[in-house]
Amino acid sequence: MGYPTNRRTMRLLLVRHGQTPSNVAGLLDTGHPGPGLTALGARQAAALPDALSERVIDGIAVSTLVRTHQTASPLAEHRQLEPLELDGFREVEAGDLEMSDRHEDHLLYLETVFAWGGGNLTRRMPGGPYGTEFVARFDDAVAKVAATGWQTAVVLSHGAAIRSWTSVRAEGVDLHAMAYTPLENTGLVEVEGDPENGWRYVGMSAGPLGGHVLADELADDPTGESVAEERADAES
């Protein structure tokens, strides 16, 4: 697939939100409006302006969940940009697994979103969306960002949503690596392209953009975890 150099080709910096109390407690908390940030999450958000200081950023988009707004706030203020809120960037709904702290449910959730990445879009999250539904609403949000004319956009979204959509849509993704690499709070996945010609995977910074000092090794963080880690916990 070619990626022509034209005004529509753009970069998406897909950044996971900062830490929330539900990330720490190991809860599959995907509902609206969702929790705000922990103190560590606020520090992760505050680190974004410096971490992205060398990047040209034309616009910022956020989901409808509170945690993305709070994560975007320091960067938006620093760059004097008004975030664009788009519902399509919200987290993959957990359905019947909502607010579960069981590793068996965490594993089922992750295996479902990565089954979508592997092409099984007809699989359904128990009591939640089919892969086709999730991808369609994330695609719609991406198309709206592309329609702004921004060349580089920071999108504050969610761990499972970012990894699943990238696995489905971006050429060059190693699905195994995407599923088995945890995406920590304020981790980054980068793609380039456009909605018409497709997207190419550029890379991932799996740890917090502000550096490892902002990581929480003790948090039981289901939507950002590795499938392998959740499988091991579920089987222990």
Sequence and secondary structure as in RCSB ss.txt:
>XXXX:A:sequence
MGYPTNRRTMRLLLVRHGQTPSNVAGLLDTGHPGPGLTALGARQAAALPDALSERVIDGIAVSTLVRTHQTASPL
AEHRQLEPLELDGFREVEAGDLEMSDRHEDHLLYLETVFAWGGGNLTRRMPGGPYGTEFVARFDDAVAKVAATGW
QTAVVLSHGAAIRSWTSVRAEGVDLHAMAYTPLENTGLVEVEGDPENGWRYVGMSAGPLGGHVLADELADDPTGE
SVAEERADAES
>XXXX:A:secstr
     STT EEEEEEE    HHHHHT     SS     HHHHHHHHTHHHHTTTS   EEEE SSHHHHHHHHHH
HHHHT   EE GGGS    GGGTT   HHHHHHHHHHHHHHHTT TT B TTS BHHHHHHHHHHHHHHHHHTT 
SEEEEEE HHHHHHHHHHHEET  HHHHHHS   TT EEEEEEETTTEEEEEEEE S TT GGG  TT   GGGS
 HHHHHHHHH 
